[in-house]
Amino acid sequence: MQRTIGALADKPPVAPARNVQMVRPGRTLLIAGWVGACYDRVMSTAVVFTISDSRSIGEAADLSGPAAVEILAGLGISDVERRVISDDSDAIRTAVQQAAADATLVLTTGGTGISDRDRTPEAVRPLFDRELPGFGEIMRTGSYEKTPLSIISRGGAGIAGRTLIVMLPGSPNAVRDSLTLLGPAIRHVLKFLENRPVDCRTESGAGS
């Protein structure tokens, strides 16, 4: 289990993070602007679960978890814990539920496809108090031109108590692309869940 903790500093806006990949011209430039303008002020804690039978027993390296941590750091979220668990529905639900008791953001990668062992949505959705369908919609439509099979993914997001839970696809590239698309929305939701003021002009009108 790996944990990286970053210092929270009251400092001027930083330059756009280089690890935010360009997905769509125009839109991603705006997202990069968000990173540079205000993401260094985020105070959230996060847990990232890589859900994979082979990776949970060490048969394959976990590349998706580190990819998520990398993008989260660019969003200003550096207090991140990584875990790897199997594609077992009960194990997934228990792990996510326990993490949500303490973290303000829980991400899962993997298990959102259509194979018999892809059970992440079935395990996680019962935990939601409110579902956020737009997260899944933008992950699929935003990636379609680049990856037409993205529409098969069953990823999505919801709120459990005061925690945002996001189910991402399993490949490292899909994790990066999805988090880049979702970055502004993740930021906005976390601020409301943590009762913090919206302090960036780019956020004005979001959720209204």
MINU-668222 format. One record per residue (C-alpha): x negated, y, z. Coordinates in steps of 0.1 Angstrom, whole numbers, padded with zeros to 4 digits, always signed. Layout:
// residues N
XYZ...
END
This chain:
// residues 208
+0000+0000+0000-0015+0033-0010-0006+0067+0004-0019+0101-0007-0011+0132+0014-0017+0167+0001-0019+0198+0021+0010+0223+0019-0004+0257+0011+0012+0291+0007-0007+0301-0024+0000+0319-0057+0014+0299-0086-0010+0276-0102-0016+0270-0139+0006+0244-0156-0004+0209-0146-0022+0192-0174-0008+0157-0166+0027+0167-0177+0029+0152-0212+0046+0169-0241+0077+0150-0250+0097+0175-0270+0085+0208-0284+0100+0238-0267+0117+0219-0239+0085+0204-0224+0068+0238-0226+0096+0251-0204+0091+0222-0180+0053+0228-0179+0061+0264-0170+0081+0252-0141+0052+0232-0128+0030+0263-0130+0055+0287-0115+0068+0269-0084+0062+0232-0080+0032+0238-0057+0057+0248-0030+0076+0215-0028+0076+0200+0006+0093+0166-0002+0080+0132+0007+0084+0103-0018+0082+0066-0020+0075+0049-0054+0085+0012-0059+0072-0008-0087+0096-0036-0092+0080-0066-0109+0077-0103-0102+0042-0106-0118+0028-0075-0102+0042-0083-0067+0020-0115-0067-0010-0099-0083-0007-0115-0118-0007-0081-0135-0020-0046-0126+0005-0020-0115+0002+0009-0140+0036+0024-0136+0034+0033-0100+0002+0054-0105+0018+0070-0135+0047+0082-0114+0024+0094-0086+0004+0114-0112+0035+0132-0126+0049+0138-0091+0016+0155-0081+0021+0178-0111+0056+0186-0098+0041+0195-0064+0050+0163-0046+0017+0149-0033+0030+0131-0001+0037+0098-0019+0037+0062-0008+0035+0034-0033+0048-0001-0029+0052-0032-0052+0081-0056-0047+0096-0085-0067+0127-0084-0089+0148-0098-0060+0181-0079-0056+0182-0083-0018+0146-0073-0014+0151-0042-0037+0182-0030-0019+0166-0035+0016+0134-0018+0006+0150+0012-0010+0175+0016+0018+0147+0016+0044+0126+0041+0024+0156+0064+0020+0159+0067+0058+0127+0087+0059+0118+0099+0024+0136+0127+0005+0128+0111-0029+0127+0074-0038+0117+0063-0073+0119+0028-0087+0101+0017-0119+0112-0015-0137+0141-0038-0136+0164-0016-0157+0165-0037-0188+0188-0066-0198+0169-0097-0188+0183-0120-0161+0157-0107-0136+0164-0070-0144+0186-0063-0113+0175-0029-0101+0207-0010-0109+0229-0037-0093+0207-0036-0062+0204+0002-0059+0237+0017-0071+0257+0004-0040+0235+0026-0019+0247+0058-0037+0271+0082-0020+0272+0102-0053+0259+0092-0087+0241+0116-0110+0249+0103-0145+0230+0131-0162+0197+0116-0151+0202+0084-0170+0217+0102-0199+0187+0125-0205+0162+0096-0199+0179+0077-0228+0188+0105-0252+0156+0125-0245+0134+0095-0254+0155+0081-0283+0137+0098-0311+0104+0085-0298+0116+0051-0286+0150+0040-0301+0152+0011-0277+0154+0035-0248+0192+0033-0251+0190-0002-0237+0176+0010-0204+0201+0011-0175+0182+0036-0154+0199+0064-0135+0200+0083-0103+0221+0090-0073+0221+0106-0038+0222+0084-0006+0226+0106+0024+0199+0133+0021+0178+0113-0003+0175+0114-0041+0170+0079-0056+0159+0077-0093+0156+0044-0112+0130+0047-0140+0121+0023-0168+0091+0000-0162+0065+0010-0187+0039+0037-0178+0047+0058-0208+0084+0056-0201+0078+0067-0165+0058+0097-0176+0083+0107-0203+0113+0103-0180+0097+0122-0151+0087+0150-0174+0123+0153-0186+0137+0151-0151+0112+0173-0134+0134+0205-0131+0165+0186-0120+0145+0166-0094+0131+0199-0080+0165+0215-0078+0183+0185-0062+0156+0181-0035+0159+0218-0026+0196+0215-0020+0192+0182-0001+0166+0197+0022+0185+0230+0026+0157+0250+0011+0164+0282-0009+0160+0281-0046+0130+0304-0052+0123+0302-0089+0141+0322-0115+0141+0292-0138+0165+0275-0114+0191+0302-0114+0225+0288-0125+0215+0252-0121+0242+0231-0105+0268+0259-0109
END
